[in-house]
Amino acid sequence: MRYDSVIVGGGAAGLAAAAFLGRLAIKQGVARRILLLEKGPRVGKKLLATGNGTCNLTNMYATSHAYHGDIELVKSVLKALTPAETVDFFTAIGVDCTVRADGKVYPCSQQAASVLDALRLEATACGVELRCDSCVVALRPDADGWCVELPEETVVAHQVLLATGGAAAPSLGGGAESYRLLTDRGYEKTPLFPSIVQLRTVTEYVRAMKGIRVDARASIRANGKEWLACTDEVLFTDYGVSGPAVMHISRPVGDWERRKQGKLVLRLDLLPDWEMSRLESRLAERSVLPGRTLEDLFTGLLHKRVGQTMLRAAGVGPLSRAADTLTREEIHHTARTVKGWDLEITGTQGFGGAQVTAGGICPDAFERETLMSRRETGLYVAGEMLDVDGDCGGFNLQFAWSSAYVAARAMAARW
Ligand SMILES: Cc1cc2nc3c(=O)[nH]c(=O)nc-3n(C[C@H](O)[C@H](O)[C@H](O)COP(=O)(O)OP(=O)(O)OC[C@H]3O[C@@H](n4cnc5c(N)ncnc54)[C@H](O)[C@@H]3O)c2cc1C
């Protein structure tokens, strides 16, 4: 059977493209054969995991500043489908949204599953055929379109959209293999590295705090200069650090990891609301409280295990030491450690822990206004497989929706 359009990949971009295309076909009043092929047993597995299962589906402040890679492409696709229009679209298909003060948008249900259900329902109601367990292994042009090759079958289509995602989160369908669908045809790919990812650090002191979450200011530093910083929750783990603050600032570490030039440091300020002088004088007051040893110097100010680890890292003696024997210099040094604890970074948790892939297919080979290949008519791309990645906060899904919209609109115009 010959299809009008085939979409490869049933993730955020592929499903949105299916819904957009289905709606456009109905608007045109002409029956169209549209097929979505997904390699996994179900569509939208990654979508279900977004926002810890709540799906931060966009950000009202999404502008090109929140993105990396081909920024001109980002500007162009965000203009075609803005965050406000995205919210209107989801509302129209049954997902009422709630907008937080920081611009993050979630479904009112707080369930990523409802976003997936709505997209799937909309696509199928518009006549799109969704086929799972169908891994596309190659693409080949034919006289009037494209041959989409599955291991045991070839599907023929007038036009094809690739939305196979990136290398991040292989347990949720990510993987680097599907870039080959394009690189085998001569399309270029920039180096890939993980972003929005947990960081590995020296673990000498970190391990003792495994499982503890603190609100801290985390910054990435190289050669004494701060690259990026974020104040939010940090989670200590047995390999290093995780949590929103760390994920937010992780992108340059992924980039550094593949080149390993120089040394990167994670600096943590564990009392970001406290001035250094206030902390010093408060530690001096606490040190002379009756009967205190170092073991309890921080009790009531920091998580107990964190306080004790800071004293160890500061090297001011055994925890059994009487607190009132601390010198001014030692108090200053301890406060410095709490306000600026440096941990050498050894790497990231890789694509396995990452939410997003930085790098990807070079968009230069595709028209910005349509996302169709400049040299192969009827071949389109959308989503994370392109060399565009966003910061944490709903920006990556917005790029998936907007790029899917651009491709779907152009495909419908060529039917
Ligand atoms: C844990 C986690 C949480 C996240 N939370 C958020 C969030 O809250 N907000 C946000 O904006 N972003 C979030 N992201 C990022 C966001 O999910 C992705 O950027 C987005 O899903 C990318 O959409 P996509 O359609 O390009 O790729 P994907 O959603 O990865 O979909 C690609 C699909 O293509 C399929 N596929 C691959 N190759 C083939 C093939 N050869 N044949 C057939 N099918 C194939 C895959 O199985 C997959 O289903 C999160 C990511 C993760 C991992």
The ligand as a Tripos MOL2 file, in Angstrom:
@<TRIPOS>MOLECULE
LIG
   53    58     1     0     0
SMALL
NO_CHARGES

@<TRIPOS>ATOM
      1 C1         13.5700   11.4780   31.9910 C.3       1 LIG1
      2 C2         13.3160   12.6190   31.0120 C.ar      1 LIG1
      3 C3         12.5460   13.6910   31.4100 C.ar      1 LIG1
      4 C4         12.3210   14.7500   30.5260 C.ar      1 LIG1
      5 N1         11.5080   15.7700   30.9190 N.ar      1 LIG1
      6 C5         11.2590   16.7840   30.0620 C.ar      1 LIG1
      7 C6         10.3460   17.8170   30.4180 C.ar      1 LIG1
      8 O1          9.6670   17.7570   31.4610 O.2       1 LIG1
      9 N2         10.1930   18.8540   29.5370 N.ar      1 LIG1
     10 C7         10.8710   18.9200   28.3450 C.ar      1 LIG1
     11 O2         10.6930   19.8930   27.5990 O.2       1 LIG1
     12 N3         11.6930   17.9290   27.9550 N.ar      1 LIG1
     13 C8         11.8850   16.8510   28.7760 C.ar      1 LIG1
     14 N4         12.7010   15.8280   28.3690 N.ar      1 LIG1
     15 C9         13.2690   15.8680   27.0010 C.3       1 LIG1
     16 C10        12.1970   15.4650   25.9720 C.3       1 LIG1
     17 O3         11.5360   14.3060   26.4230 O.3       1 LIG1
     18 C11        12.8060   15.2010   24.5920 C.3       1 LIG1
     19 O4         13.5670   16.3120   24.1740 O.3       1 LIG1
     20 C12        11.7060   14.9130   23.5620 C.3       1 LIG1
     21 O5         11.0140   13.7420   23.9210 O.3       1 LIG1
     22 C13        12.2980   14.7440   22.1570 C.3       1 LIG1
     23 O6         11.2460   14.3810   21.2870 O.3       1 LIG1
     24 P1         11.5420   13.5310   19.9630 P.3       1 LIG1
     25 O7         10.2190   13.1390   19.4200 O.co2     1 LIG1
     26 O8         12.4990   14.2440   19.1070 O.co2     1 LIG1
     27 O9         12.2910   12.2240   20.4800 O.3       1 LIG1
     28 P2         11.6910   11.0380   21.3840 P.3       1 LIG1
     29 O10        10.6250   11.5500   22.2710 O.co2     1 LIG1
     30 O11        12.8840   10.3830   21.9800 O.co2     1 LIG1
     31 O12        11.0060   10.0560   20.3280 O.3       1 LIG1
     32 C14        11.7270    9.3750   19.3350 C.3       1 LIG1
     33 C15        10.9650    8.0930   19.0470 C.3       1 LIG1
     34 O13        11.4740    7.4950   17.8610 O.3       1 LIG1
     35 C16        11.5510    6.0960   18.0460 C.3       1 LIG1
     36 N5         12.5470    5.5840   17.1110 N.ar      1 LIG1
     37 C17        13.8860    5.7860   17.1340 C.ar      1 LIG1
     38 N6         14.4550    5.2050   16.0700 N.ar      1 LIG1
     39 C18        13.4720    4.6090   15.3550 C.ar      1 LIG1
     40 C19        13.4530    3.8480   14.1640 C.ar      1 LIG1
     41 N7         14.5630    3.5840   13.4780 N.pl3     1 LIG1
     42 N8         12.2490    3.3780   13.7030 N.ar      1 LIG1
     43 C20        11.0950    3.6420   14.3720 C.ar      1 LIG1
     44 N9         11.0750    4.3710   15.5380 N.ar      1 LIG1
     45 C21        12.2470    4.8570   16.0170 C.ar      1 LIG1
     46 C22        11.9440    5.9520   19.5150 C.3       1 LIG1
     47 O14        11.6280    4.6750   20.0260 O.3       1 LIG1
     48 C23        11.1150    7.0580   20.1580 C.3       1 LIG1
     49 O15         9.8300    6.6110   20.5470 O.3       1 LIG1
     50 C24        12.9200   14.7490   29.2260 C.ar      1 LIG1
     51 C25        13.6780   13.6570   28.8270 C.ar      1 LIG1
     52 C26        13.8750   12.5880   29.7060 C.ar      1 LIG1
     53 C27        14.7040   11.4080   29.2640 C.3       1 LIG1
@<TRIPOS>BOND
     1     1     2 1
     2     2     3 ar
     3     2    52 ar
     4     3     4 ar
     5     4     5 ar
     6     4    50 ar
     7     5     6 ar
     8     6     7 ar
     9     6    13 1
    10     7     8 2
    11     7     9 ar
    12     9    10 ar
    13    10    11 2
    14    10    12 ar
    15    12    13 ar
    16    13    14 ar
    17    14    15 1
    18    14    50 ar
    19    15    16 1
    20    16    17 1
    21    16    18 1
    22    18    19 1
    23    18    20 1
    24    20    21 1
    25    20    22 1
    26    22    23 1
    27    23    24 1
    28    24    25 2
    29    24    26 1
    30    24    27 1
    31    27    28 1
    32    28    29 2
    33    28    30 1
    34    28    31 1
    35    31    32 1
    36    32    33 1
    37    33    34 1
    38    33    48 1
    39    34    35 1
    40    35    36 1
    41    35    46 1
    42    36    37 ar
    43    36    45 ar
    44    37    38 ar
    45    38    39 ar
    46    39    40 ar
    47    39    45 ar
    48    40    41 1
    49    40    42 ar
    50    42    43 ar
    51    43    44 ar
    52    44    45 ar
    53    46    47 1
    54    46    48 1
    55    48    49 1
    56    50    51 ar
    57    51    52 ar
    58    52    53 1
@<TRIPOS>SUBSTRUCTURE
     1 LIG1         1 GROUP 0 **** ****
